[in-house]
Amino acid sequence: MYYVVFVISWMAGGFIFAFTFVPILIIIFFSIPMSISLNKQGKLKSLTPIRNNIISIVILGLIFSIIFWLITKYLPNSILFGFLFGCATALLFSLGKLGPNNDNKSEYFETNKDYIKN
């Protein structure tokens, strides 16, 4: 039974981390530096992309923090261990996605097309 609980909490940790914390890392390591670079080059109409990124970091960070707090407060340590193991696994699989790859670039320009000068 402990293995089933561990596997479920491992998958939940990986899923939650992948959809809350990995985007924060992408914003920090790619989106904000890209916005700053474009702003220095005079290609941004405004600093709205950076503001939106900061708002996303706060919201996603709060979601992850609340979930983490709920797990540590109300669930047994065996579930916490599986959750943390899932987070670590998701982090390892996402390391290659944090920098300036084609997916991040295309999503950045699609999301911020209204704020970039032609």
DSSP file (Angstrom, degrees, kcal/mol; ACC not computed):
  #  RESIDUE AA STRUCTURE BP1 BP2  ACC     N-H-->O    O-->H-N    N-H-->O    O-->H-N    TCO  KAPPA ALPHA  PHI   PSI    X-CA   Y-CA   Z-CA
    1    1 A M     >        0   0    0      0, 0.0     4,-2.1     0, 0.0     5,-0.2   0.000 360.0 360.0 360.0 -36.1    0.0    0.0    0.0
    2    2 A Y  H  >  +     0   0    0      1,-0.2     4,-2.5     2,-0.2     5,-0.1   0.855 360.0  54.4 -64.1 -33.5    2.9    2.4    0.8
    3    3 A Y  H  > S+     0   0    0      2,-0.2     4,-2.7     1,-0.2    -1,-0.2   0.897 107.1  49.9 -67.5 -38.7    4.2    1.9   -2.8
    4    4 A V  H  > S+     0   0    0      2,-0.2     4,-2.4     1,-0.2    -2,-0.2   0.928 112.6  46.8 -64.4 -45.0    0.9    2.9   -4.3
    5    5 A V  H  X S+     0   0    0     -4,-2.1     4,-2.6     2,-0.2     5,-0.2   0.905 112.9  50.3 -63.2 -41.9    0.7    6.0   -2.1
    6    6 A F  H  X S+     0   0    0     -4,-2.5     4,-2.5     2,-0.2    -2,-0.2   0.933 111.5  47.1 -62.2 -46.6    4.3    6.9   -3.0
    7    7 A V  H  X S+     0   0    0     -4,-2.7     4,-2.5     2,-0.2    -2,-0.2   0.905 113.5  48.1 -64.4 -41.8    3.8    6.5   -6.7
    8    8 A I  H  X S+     0   0    0     -4,-2.4     4,-2.5     2,-0.2    -1,-0.2   0.926 114.8  44.8 -65.1 -44.2    0.6    8.6   -6.6
    9    9 A S  H  X S+     0   0    0     -4,-2.6     4,-2.5     2,-0.2    -2,-0.2   0.843 111.9  54.1 -69.5 -31.5    2.2   11.3   -4.6
   10   10 A W  H  X S+     0   0    0     -4,-2.5     4,-2.3    -5,-0.2    -2,-0.2   0.934 111.5  44.2 -64.3 -47.3    5.3   11.2   -6.8
   11   11 A M  H  X S+     0   0    0     -4,-2.5     4,-2.6     2,-0.2    -2,-0.2   0.904 113.9  50.4 -65.3 -40.9    3.1   11.7   -9.9
   12   12 A A  H  X S+     0   0    0     -4,-2.5     4,-2.9     2,-0.2     5,-0.3   0.918 110.5  49.8 -63.5 -42.7    1.2   14.5   -8.2
   13   13 A G  H  X S+     0   0    0     -4,-2.5     4,-2.5     1,-0.2     5,-0.2   0.913 112.5  47.0 -62.1 -43.1    4.4   16.2   -7.2
   14   14 A G  H  X S+     0   0    0     -4,-2.3     4,-2.4     2,-0.2    -2,-0.2   0.916 114.6  46.7 -64.2 -43.2    5.8   16.0  -10.7
   15   15 A F  H  X S+     0   0    0     -4,-2.6     4,-1.7     2,-0.2    -2,-0.2   0.944 115.2  44.8 -64.0 -49.8    2.5   17.3  -12.3
   16   16 A I  H  X S+     0   0    0     -4,-2.9     4,-1.0     1,-0.2     5,-0.5   0.913 115.6  47.5 -63.7 -43.1    2.1   20.1   -9.8
   17   17 A F  H >X>S+     0   0    0     -4,-2.5     5,-2.3    -5,-0.3     4,-1.1   0.913 110.3  52.8 -63.4 -43.2    5.8   21.2  -10.1
   18   18 A A  H 3<5S+     0   0    0     -4,-2.4    -1,-0.2     1,-0.2    -2,-0.2   0.824 115.7  39.6 -64.1 -31.8    5.7   21.0  -13.9
   19   19 A F  H 3<5S+     0   0    0     -4,-1.7    -1,-0.2    -5,-0.1    -2,-0.2   0.484 130.4  23.2-100.7  -2.5    2.6   23.3  -14.1
   20   20 A T  H <X5S+     0   0    0     -4,-1.0     4,-0.8    -3,-0.6    -3,-0.2   0.672 127.9  30.8-122.4 -52.6    3.5   25.8  -11.4
   21   21 A F  H  X5S+     0   0    0     -4,-1.1     4,-2.1    -5,-0.5    -3,-0.2   0.855 111.8  58.6 -85.7 -35.9    7.3   25.9  -10.7
   22   22 A V  H  ><S+     0   0    0     -5,-2.3     4,-2.4     1,-0.2     5,-0.2   0.923 104.9  52.2 -61.6 -43.5    8.8   25.1  -14.1
   23   23 A P  H  > S+     0   0    0      0, 0.0     4,-2.4     0, 0.0    -1,-0.2   0.879 107.0  54.2 -59.5 -34.2    7.0   28.1  -15.7
   24   24 A I  H  X S+     0   0    0     -4,-0.8     4,-2.5     2,-0.2    -2,-0.2   0.928 109.1  47.6 -61.9 -44.0    8.5   30.3  -13.0
   25   25 A L  H  X S+     0   0    0     -4,-2.1     4,-2.8     2,-0.2     5,-0.3   0.884 110.6  51.4 -65.3 -38.5   11.9   29.0  -13.8
   26   26 A I  H  X>S+     0   0    0     -4,-2.4     4,-2.1     2,-0.2     5,-1.7   0.908 111.0  48.9 -64.2 -41.3   11.3   29.6  -17.6
   27   27 A I  I  <>S+     0   0    0     -4,-2.4     5,-2.7     3,-0.2    -2,-0.2   0.935 115.3  43.9 -62.3 -46.1   10.2   33.2  -16.8
   28   28 A I  I  <5S+     0   0    0     -4,-2.5    -2,-0.2     1,-0.2    -1,-0.2   0.913 122.7  35.1 -67.6 -43.2   13.3   33.8  -14.6
   29   29 A F  I  <5S+     0   0    0     -4,-2.8    -1,-0.2    -5,-0.2    -2,-0.2   0.644 137.1   7.7 -91.4 -14.9   15.8   32.2  -16.9
   30   30 A F  I  X5S+     0   0    0     -4,-2.1     4,-2.5    -5,-0.3    -3,-0.2   0.665 120.5  48.7-127.7 -56.1   14.4   33.2  -20.3
   31   31 A S  I  ><S+     0   0    0     -5,-1.7     4,-2.5     1,-0.2     5,-0.2   0.915 113.4  43.2 -66.6 -47.4   11.4   35.5  -20.5
   32   32 A I  H  ><S+     0   0    0     -5,-2.7     4,-2.5     2,-0.2     5,-0.2   0.942 116.3  47.6 -66.4 -46.4   12.6   38.3  -18.2
   33   33 A P  H  > S+     0   0    0      0, 0.0     4,-2.4     0, 0.0    -2,-0.2   0.893 112.8  50.6 -60.4 -36.2   16.1   38.4  -19.7
   34   34 A M  H  X S+     0   0    0     -4,-2.5     4,-2.6     2,-0.2    -2,-0.2   0.913 111.0  48.4 -65.5 -42.2   14.6   38.3  -23.2
   35   35 A S  H  X S+     0   0    0     -4,-2.5     4,-2.3    -5,-0.2    -1,-0.2   0.909 111.9  48.8 -64.3 -42.0   12.3   41.2  -22.3
   36   36 A I  H  X S+     0   0    0     -4,-2.5     4,-2.4     2,-0.2    -2,-0.2   0.913 112.2  49.2 -63.9 -42.3   15.2   43.2  -20.8
   37   37 A S  H  X S+     0   0    0     -4,-2.4     4,-1.6    -5,-0.2    -2,-0.2   0.925 112.5  46.7 -63.6 -45.0   17.3   42.5  -23.9
   38   38 A L  H  <>S+     0   0    0     -4,-2.6     5,-2.9     1,-0.2     6,-0.6   0.868 111.6  52.3 -65.2 -35.7   14.6   43.6  -26.3
   39   39 A N  H ><5S+     0   0    0     -4,-2.3     3,-1.2     3,-0.2    -2,-0.2   0.910 107.8  50.7 -66.6 -41.9   13.9   46.7  -24.2
   40   40 A K  H 3<5S+     0   0    0     -4,-2.4    -1,-0.2     1,-0.3    -2,-0.2   0.838 109.9  51.2 -63.5 -32.1   17.6   47.7  -24.3
   41   41 A Q  T 3<5S-     0   0    0     -4,-1.6    -1,-0.3    -5,-0.2    -2,-0.2   0.518 116.8-117.5 -81.0  -5.5   17.5   47.3  -28.1
   42   42 A G  T < 5S+     0   0    0     -3,-1.2    -3,-0.2    -4,-0.3    -2,-0.1   0.721  80.8 121.4  77.6  22.3   14.4   49.5  -28.2
   43   43 A K      < +     0   0    0     -5,-2.9    74,-3.2    -6,-0.2     2,-0.4   0.498  49.5  84.2 -97.4  -5.0   12.2   46.8  -29.6
   44   44 A L  B     -A  116   0A   0     -6,-0.6    72,-0.2    72,-0.2     3,-0.1  -0.817  61.8-154.9 -98.5 138.8    9.6   46.8  -26.8
   45   45 A K  S    S-     0   0    0     70,-3.5     2,-0.3    -2,-0.4    -1,-0.1   0.826  79.6 -11.7 -75.9 -33.2    6.7   49.3  -26.8
   46   46 A S        -     0   0    0     69,-0.6    -1,-0.2     0, 0.0     4,-0.1  -0.929  69.8-102.2-154.9 175.6    6.4   49.1  -23.0
   47   47 A L  S >> S+     0   0    0     -2,-0.3     4,-2.0     1,-0.2     3,-0.5   0.163  80.7 116.6 -91.3  18.1    7.5   47.0  -20.1
   48   48 A T  H 3>  +     0   0    0      1,-0.2     4,-3.0     2,-0.2     5,-0.3   0.862  68.1  59.0 -56.8 -40.0    4.2   45.2  -19.9
   49   49 A P  H 3> S+     0   0    0      0, 0.0     4,-2.1     0, 0.0    -1,-0.2   0.906 107.6  46.6 -58.3 -38.6    5.8   41.8  -20.6
   50   50 A I  H <> S+     0   0    0     -3,-0.5     4,-2.4     2,-0.2    -2,-0.2   0.919 112.7  49.5 -68.2 -42.1    8.0   42.1  -17.5
   51   51 A R  H  X S+     0   0    0     -4,-2.0     4,-2.2     1,-0.2    -1,-0.2   0.929 111.7  48.7 -60.8 -45.0    5.1   43.2  -15.4
   52   52 A N  H  X S+     0   0    0     -4,-3.0     4,-2.3     1,-0.2    -1,-0.2   0.877 110.0  52.6 -63.2 -37.2    3.0   40.3  -16.7
   53   53 A N  H  X S+     0   0    0     -4,-2.1     4,-2.5    -5,-0.3    -1,-0.2   0.911 108.6  49.3 -64.5 -41.8    5.9   37.9  -15.9
   54   54 A I  H  X S+     0   0    0     -4,-2.4     4,-2.3     2,-0.2    -2,-0.2   0.907 110.4  50.6 -64.5 -41.0    6.2   39.2  -12.4
   55   55 A I  H  X S+     0   0    0     -4,-2.2     4,-2.6     2,-0.2     5,-0.2   0.917 110.7  49.9 -61.7 -42.9    2.4   38.7  -11.9
   56   56 A S  H  X S+     0   0    0     -4,-2.3     4,-2.8     1,-0.2     5,-0.4   0.908 108.9  51.8 -62.6 -41.9    2.7   35.2  -13.2
   57   57 A I  H  X S+     0   0    0     -4,-2.5     4,-2.3     1,-0.2    -1,-0.2   0.925 112.0  46.7 -60.0 -44.4    5.6   34.4  -10.9
   58   58 A V  H  X S+     0   0    0     -4,-2.3     4,-2.4     2,-0.2    -2,-0.2   0.942 115.7  44.0 -64.8 -47.9    3.6   35.6   -7.9
   59   59 A I  H  X S+     0   0    0     -4,-2.6     4,-2.4     2,-0.2    -2,-0.2   0.950 117.9  43.0 -65.1 -49.5    0.4   33.7   -8.8
   60   60 A L  H  X S+     0   0    0     -4,-2.8     4,-2.5     1,-0.2     5,-0.2   0.880 114.0  52.3 -65.7 -36.6    2.2   30.5   -9.7
   61   61 A G  H  X S+     0   0    0     -4,-2.3     4,-2.7    -5,-0.4    -1,-0.2   0.899 109.7  49.0 -64.4 -40.4    4.4   30.8   -6.6
   62   62 A L  H  X S+     0   0    0     -4,-2.4     4,-2.8    -5,-0.2     5,-0.2   0.920 110.6  50.4 -64.3 -43.5    1.4   31.2   -4.4
   63   63 A I  H  X S+     0   0    0     -4,-2.4     4,-2.3     2,-0.2    -2,-0.2   0.950 114.4  43.5 -60.0 -49.0   -0.3   28.2   -5.9
   64   64 A F  H  X S+     0   0    0     -4,-2.5     4,-2.8     1,-0.2    -2,-0.2   0.918 114.5  50.5 -62.9 -42.8    2.7   26.0   -5.4
   65   65 A S  H  X S+     0   0    0     -4,-2.7     4,-2.7     2,-0.2    -2,-0.2   0.901 110.7  48.4 -63.0 -42.0    3.3   27.4   -1.9
   66   66 A I  H  X S+     0   0    0     -4,-2.8     4,-2.7     2,-0.2    -1,-0.2   0.928 113.3  47.0 -65.1 -44.8   -0.3   26.8   -0.8
   67   67 A I  H  X S+     0   0    0     -4,-2.3     4,-2.3    -5,-0.2    -2,-0.2   0.932 113.9  48.2 -62.1 -44.7   -0.2   23.2   -2.2
   68   68 A F  H  X S+     0   0    0     -4,-2.8     4,-2.5     1,-0.2    -2,-0.2   0.910 112.2  49.1 -62.3 -42.9    3.1   22.6   -0.5
   69   69 A W  H  X S+     0   0    0     -4,-2.7     4,-2.4     1,-0.2     5,-0.2   0.922 110.3  50.7 -63.0 -43.9    1.9   24.0    2.8
   70   70 A L  H  X S+     0   0    0     -4,-2.7     4,-2.5     1,-0.2     5,-0.4   0.902 111.5  48.3 -61.2 -40.4   -1.3   21.9    2.7
   71   71 A I  H  X S+     0   0    0     -4,-2.3     4,-1.6     1,-0.2    -1,-0.2   0.931 115.0  43.8 -66.4 -44.7    0.7   18.8    2.0
   72   72 A T  H  < S+     0   0    0     -4,-2.5    -2,-0.2     1,-0.2    -1,-0.2   0.824 119.3  43.8 -70.3 -29.4    3.2   19.4    4.9
   73   73 A K  H  < S+     0   0    0     -4,-2.4    -2,-0.2    -5,-0.2    -1,-0.2   0.889 128.2  19.2 -81.9 -41.3    0.4   20.5    7.3
   74   74 A Y  H  < S+     0   0    0     -4,-2.5    -3,-0.2    -5,-0.2    -2,-0.2   0.558 109.1  68.6-115.3  -9.6   -2.2   17.8    6.7
   75   75 A L  S  < S-     0   0    0     -4,-1.6     5,-0.0    -5,-0.4     0, 0.0  -0.802  82.9 -97.4-115.2 156.6   -0.7   14.8    5.0
   76   76 A P    >>  -     0   0    0      0, 0.0     4,-1.6     0, 0.0     3,-0.9  -0.201  35.1-108.7 -68.1 161.3    1.8   12.2    6.3
   77   77 A N  H 3> S+     0   0    0      1,-0.3     4,-2.8     2,-0.2     5,-0.2   0.772 115.0  65.8 -61.3 -28.5    5.5   12.4    5.7
   78   78 A S  H 3> S+     0   0    0      1,-0.2     4,-1.7     2,-0.2    -1,-0.3   0.881 104.8  44.7 -63.8 -35.8    5.4    9.5    3.3
   79   79 A I  H <> S+     0   0    0     -3,-0.9     4,-2.7     2,-0.2    -1,-0.2   0.885 111.5  53.2 -72.9 -39.1    3.2   11.5    0.9
   80   80 A L  H  X S+     0   0    0     -4,-1.6     4,-2.8     2,-0.2     5,-0.2   0.915 107.9  50.9 -61.2 -42.4    5.5   14.5    1.4
   81   81 A F  H  X S+     0   0    0     -4,-2.8     4,-2.3     1,-0.2    -1,-0.2   0.929 112.0  46.2 -62.3 -45.1    8.5   12.4    0.4
   82   82 A G  H  X S+     0   0    0     -4,-1.7     4,-2.2     2,-0.2    -1,-0.2   0.902 112.5  51.2 -62.8 -41.2    6.8   11.2   -2.7
   83   83 A F  H  X S+     0   0    0     -4,-2.7     4,-2.2     2,-0.2    -2,-0.2   0.935 111.9  46.1 -61.3 -47.8    5.7   14.7   -3.6
   84   84 A L  H  X S+     0   0    0     -4,-2.8     4,-2.5     1,-0.2    -2,-0.2   0.871 110.8  53.1 -64.9 -36.8    9.2   16.1   -3.2
   85   85 A F  H  X S+     0   0    0     -4,-2.3     4,-2.3    -5,-0.2    -1,-0.2   0.896 109.4  49.5 -63.5 -40.1   10.7   13.2   -5.2
   86   86 A G  H  X S+     0   0    0     -4,-2.2     4,-2.5     2,-0.2    -2,-0.2   0.885 110.0  51.1 -65.2 -39.4    8.2   14.0   -8.0
   87   87 A C  H  X S+     0   0    0     -4,-2.2     4,-2.3     2,-0.2    -2,-0.2   0.925 111.0  47.9 -62.2 -44.7    9.2   17.7   -7.9
   88   88 A A  H  X S+     0   0    0     -4,-2.5     4,-2.3     2,-0.2    -2,-0.2   0.896 111.7  50.2 -64.5 -39.9   12.9   16.7   -8.2
   89   89 A T  H  X S+     0   0    0     -4,-2.3     4,-2.2     2,-0.2    -2,-0.2   0.927 110.9  48.6 -63.5 -45.1   12.1   14.4  -11.1
   90   90 A A  H  X S+     0   0    0     -4,-2.5     4,-1.2     1,-0.2    -2,-0.2   0.881 110.2  52.5 -63.4 -37.7   10.2   17.1  -12.9
   91   91 A L  H  X S+     0   0    0     -4,-2.3     4,-0.8     2,-0.2     3,-0.4   0.929 108.7  49.6 -63.2 -44.9   13.0   19.6  -12.3
   92   92 A L  H >< S+     0   0    0     -4,-2.3     3,-0.6     1,-0.2     4,-0.3   0.900 112.4  47.3 -61.6 -41.0   15.5   17.2  -13.8
   93   93 A F  H 3< S+     0   0    0     -4,-2.2    -1,-0.2     1,-0.2     3,-0.2   0.707 113.5  49.2 -73.6 -18.6   13.4   16.6  -16.9
   94   94 A S  H >< S+     0   0    0     -4,-1.2     3,-1.8    -3,-0.4     4,-0.3   0.503  79.3  96.0 -99.8  -4.0   12.8   20.3  -17.3
   95   95 A L  G X< S+     0   0    0     -4,-0.8     3,-1.0    -3,-0.6     4,-0.3   0.854  84.7  51.9 -56.5 -37.2   16.4   21.6  -17.1
   96   96 A G  G 3  S+     0   0    0     -4,-0.3    -1,-0.3     1,-0.2     3,-0.2   0.611 104.7  58.3 -74.5 -11.1   16.8   21.6  -20.9
   97   97 A K  G <  S+     0   0    0     -3,-1.8    -1,-0.2     1,-0.2     4,-0.2   0.387  84.5  81.4 -98.0   2.9   13.6   23.6  -21.3
   98   98 A L  S <  S+     0   0    0     -3,-1.0    -1,-0.2    -4,-0.3    -2,-0.1   0.737  83.9  58.9 -85.6 -22.5   14.6   26.6  -19.2
   99   99 A G  S    S-     0   0    0     -4,-0.3     2,-2.1    -3,-0.2     5,-0.2  -0.003 107.8 -54.2 -96.5-160.8   16.8   28.6  -21.7
  100  100 A P  S    S+     0   0    0      0, 0.0     2,-0.2     0, 0.0    -1,-0.1  -0.456  73.8 149.9 -80.4  71.4   16.3   30.1  -25.1
  101  101 A N     >  -     0   0    0     -2,-2.1     4,-2.4    -4,-0.2     5,-0.2  -0.485  61.8 -98.2 -94.9 173.8   15.0   27.1  -27.1
  102  102 A N  H  > S+     0   0    0      1,-0.2     4,-2.6     2,-0.2     5,-0.2   0.870 121.2  52.4 -61.8 -39.3   12.7   27.3  -30.1
  103  103 A D  H  > S+     0   0    0      2,-0.2     4,-2.3     1,-0.2     5,-0.2   0.935 111.7  45.4 -63.5 -46.1    9.5   26.6  -28.0
  104  104 A N  H  > S+     0   0    0      2,-0.2     4,-2.5     1,-0.2    -2,-0.2   0.909 114.1  49.5 -64.4 -41.6   10.3   29.3  -25.5
  105  105 A K  H  X S+     0   0    0     -4,-2.4     4,-2.5     2,-0.2     5,-0.2   0.943 112.7  45.4 -63.9 -47.7   11.1   31.8  -28.2
  106  106 A S  H  X S+     0   0    0     -4,-2.6     4,-2.1     1,-0.2    -1,-0.2   0.904 115.3  47.3 -65.2 -39.7    8.0   31.2  -30.3
  107  107 A E  H  X S+     0   0    0     -4,-2.3     4,-2.6    -5,-0.2     5,-0.2   0.896 111.5  52.0 -66.9 -38.7    5.7   31.2  -27.2
  108  108 A Y  H  X S+     0   0    0     -4,-2.5     4,-2.3    -5,-0.2    -2,-0.2   0.952 113.1  42.9 -61.2 -50.0    7.4   34.5  -26.0
  109  109 A F  H  < S+     0   0    0     -4,-2.5     4,-0.3     1,-0.2    -1,-0.2   0.845 115.2  49.9 -69.5 -32.7    6.9   36.3  -29.3
  110  110 A E  H >< S+     0   0    0     -4,-2.1     3,-0.7    -5,-0.2    -1,-0.2   0.917 114.4  44.2 -68.8 -42.6    3.3   34.9  -29.7
  111  111 A T  H 3< S+     0   0    0     -4,-2.6     3,-0.3     1,-0.2    -2,-0.2   0.872 123.4  35.1 -68.5 -37.8    2.4   36.0  -26.2
  112  112 A N  T >X S+     0   0    0     -4,-2.3     3,-1.8    -5,-0.2     4,-0.5   0.127  77.0 118.3-107.1  20.1    4.0   39.4  -26.4
  113  113 A K  G X4 S+     0   0    0     -3,-0.7     3,-0.6     1,-0.3    -1,-0.2   0.792  73.9  57.9 -59.8 -28.4    3.4   40.3  -30.0
  114  114 A D  G 34 S+     0   0    0     -3,-0.3    -1,-0.3     1,-0.2    -2,-0.1   0.675 108.8  45.9 -74.1 -16.1    1.3   43.3  -29.0
  115  115 A Y  G <4 S+     0   0    0     -3,-1.8   -70,-3.5   -70,-0.1   -69,-0.6   0.388  94.8  88.1-108.0   0.6    4.2   44.8  -27.1
  116  116 A I  B << S-A   44   0A   0     -3,-0.6   -72,-0.2    -4,-0.5     2,-0.1  -0.879  74.4-128.1-107.3 131.1    7.0   44.3  -29.6
  117  117 A K              0   0    0    -74,-3.2    -2,-0.1    -2,-0.5    -3,-0.0  -0.450 360.0 360.0 -72.6 146.7    7.7   46.9  -32.3
  118  118 A N              0   0    0     -2,-0.1    -1,-0.1     0, 0.0   -75,-0.1   0.456 360.0 360.0 -80.9 360.0    7.9   45.6  -35.9
